[in-house]
Amino acid sequence: MRRFGFALAMLVGLIAQPAMADAKVFVAASLADVVQALVDASDIKGLIVVAGSSSSLARQIKAGAPADVFISANKDWAALVAGEQDLLPLFSNRLVLVSHKDVTLSDISELPSLLGNNRLAVGDPNHVPAGIYAREALKSLGLWDALQNNLAPADNVRAAVRLVQTGAAPFGIVYASDAALLKLNVVYVFDETAHSPISYWAVTLADQEPETLAFMRFLGSADAHAIVASYGFLSLEGK
């Protein structure tokens, strides 16, 4: 009877122990697939990928959302939540113009006439990094005034992609990695000098678990770099 009582006490004690919470990796929408591939390749258990607009995720974290890692599509949103934590530069991307149908575009200046009264899908230029880069590019090319009233601003870049895929918008400005992964028709590649450098930044947040720290170390490995390249992202040499 004593043994039974002791065993029962041990069982109750084990049940009373709090379960280990999963570590949440908040990532920009454009990173959903590649980060999930990195998590799978790392063989680190207990990591959950949560994707959304960098701006929305940053606001959620500031409001108390339980994120362990945040990977943003630009430095400003990463810095907003970083506090005293260091920012880790990860990789880069390119901006491209995609179309719903197979269209030939000999010069980007033809876009307003090709678009007509239709919509141009972009991430919302007021807060979505892809949209901010798109606005910078269109301004530098002298096309912003002609196109700003035809924009279909989306909550994140993947939402902009879906507008093009469904034909709701005949054209869209998205990342090259999205276009490659989802096999979109690329009709123009924006010069990197037309907008701010596109870079992704990671920040680890407070009370890190071993799984989270192990994943951050994995991001710097050769295996991780190979996966990132296979998804169409570019390296950040010299940055």
N, C-alpha and C positions, 0 to 999 in steps of 0.2 A: 504493500500500500504506500509505503514511503517513496519507493521508486516511482510508482505511478504519479504521486503528487509532485515529485521533483521534475519528472518529465513534463507534466502538465504545466508547471510553472515556467519551464524553459520554453515550451511551445508558445505560451502566452507572451513571454518576453520577446520572442522572435517576431510574433505577429505585431506586437506594439512598436517594433522598430519602424521608422519611416522608410518608405521605399525610395530607392535612389531615383531622383528625377532625371528625365532625359535632358541633355544639353541642347539648347535651341540655337541654330545657326541662321540668323536673319540675313537674307541676301537680296540684292537687286534682282528684279524680275528677269533681266537678261542673263542672269547667272544660274537660274533654277536648275537647268539640265547639267551644266558642267559641275556645279558644286555637289549635286547629288551623285554624279559619277565619281567625284573626288572622295566623298564620304564612303561610297561603296568600295572603292579601291583601297582606302585606308584601313579597312577591316576594324575600325574603331566602333564599338557598339555604343548605342545610346545617344546618337546624334540625329537630330530632326531638323530638316531644312524647311524654313519658312520664307517664302518668296513674296515680293511685292515691290511697289515703288520705293526707291531709296528714301524719298522725302516722307512718305507715309510710315515706313518702318522706323525712321529716325524719330518721328513724332511719337510713335507708339512706345519706343524705348524711353524717351524722355518722360512719358506719362506713366512709366512703371512696368511696361511689358517685360516679361522674364527672358531676355535675350542673353546668351553667353558669348556669342560672336556676332559682329555686324560687318557685312561686306557691302560697301556702297559703290555706286557707279560714279561717284565723284568725291573729291576730298572734303568739300564743305559739309556735306551731310554726315560723313564719317567723323569729322572734327566736332560737330555739334554734340555728339553723344560720347566722345572719347574722354572728356574731362582731362585727367592727368595721365591717361593711358596713351601709349605710343601708337602711332598709325603705321601700318605695314603696307607698303605699296606692293601690289600683286602683279597685275598685267594690264594690257591696253586693248584698244579696239579701233575700228574704223567706222565711219558713218557712210551709209549708202542710200541711194534712192531706189526703191523697189516698185514694181507695178503688178497689178492683178493679171494683166495679159502680157503677152510677149510684145513689147514695144521697143522700137528703135529710137534712141535719143542721140542725135549727133552733137548737141550742145545743151548745157543745162538751161540756157536762156530760153529754150523752147518750152520749158515746163509750164509757164502760165497759159500759153495758147493751147497746149495739149490738155491741160486740166480743165479749161473752160469754166463752167459753173460748178464743177464737181469739187469734192473735198480732198485735201491732202492730209493723210493720217500722220500724226506726230505724237510723241509724248507731250503732255501739257508743258508748254514753255515756261510757265510760271513756277514750276517746282520739280518736274521730272527731268533728270539729267539728260536723257536722250533728246528731249524737247528743247532744253536749254542749248545743247550743242547744235541742234537743227536751226534754232533761231539765229545763233551766231553765224552759222554757215550761210544762211540765206541773206543775212544782212551784209556779210562780206562780199557776196556775189551780186549785190544790188537787186535782190529778188524779194526781199521782205515786204516792201510796200505793196507789191503786186499780188502777193500770196497770203498775207496775214489774215484776210477776211475769208479765206477759203480753207482754213485749217480745221481739222477734226481732232481736237486735243483729247488724248486718252490718258487714263490714270497711270499707265505704265507702258513701257515699250512693247511688251507682249500684247497688250490690248490694241496698240496701234497696228501691230502685225496682223491681228485677227481681222481688223477692218479691211486690210488689203486682201487677205486670204478669201474673205467672203464676198469681195467686190463692193462692199459698202463705200470704200474709197478706192479709186483706181490707182492712186499712187500713195506712197508713204516713205518717210525718212526714218530708218531704223539702223541698228548696228549690223555690221558685216557678219558677225557671228550668228545673229538671228537669221539673216538671209541664207547663210550656208546651211545651218542646221535644219531649217524648215523649207529649204529648196525654193526660195522666192526668186522671182525674176529681177536681177540687178540691172538697172539701166544707167546708173551713174555712181561713181565712187568719188566722194568729196575729198579734196586735197586736205591733208592734215593741218595745213596752215590756215584753213578757212575757219577754224574754230579752236577753242581751248583744247589742250591735250586730253584725250579720253583715257582715264585711268581709274582702276578699281582699287579701293583701299579697305583694309581689314583692321578691326579693332577688337581686342578682347576686353570684356567687361569684368566687373568685380566678382570676387568669390569664384575663381576658376576651379573647375574640376580637372582631374588628370586627363580625362578624355578630351576635353577642350584644348588643353595645352598640347596634347599629343597631335591633335588635328592641325593646330597651327604650325607645329614643326613639320608635319607631313606636307603642308602647302609649299615648303621650300625645297622639297625633294625633287630629284630628276624624274621620278615617276609622275609626280603631280604636274611638273612642267610639260611633260609629254601629253598628258590628258588635256591640259589647257590648250595646247597648240592644236590638238585634234579637233577641238570644238571651235576653232577659228579665231581664237584670241591671240594677241601679240605679246611679245616679251617687253619688259621695261628696262632694257639695258641702259645703264648710265643714269637711272632715276632712283 
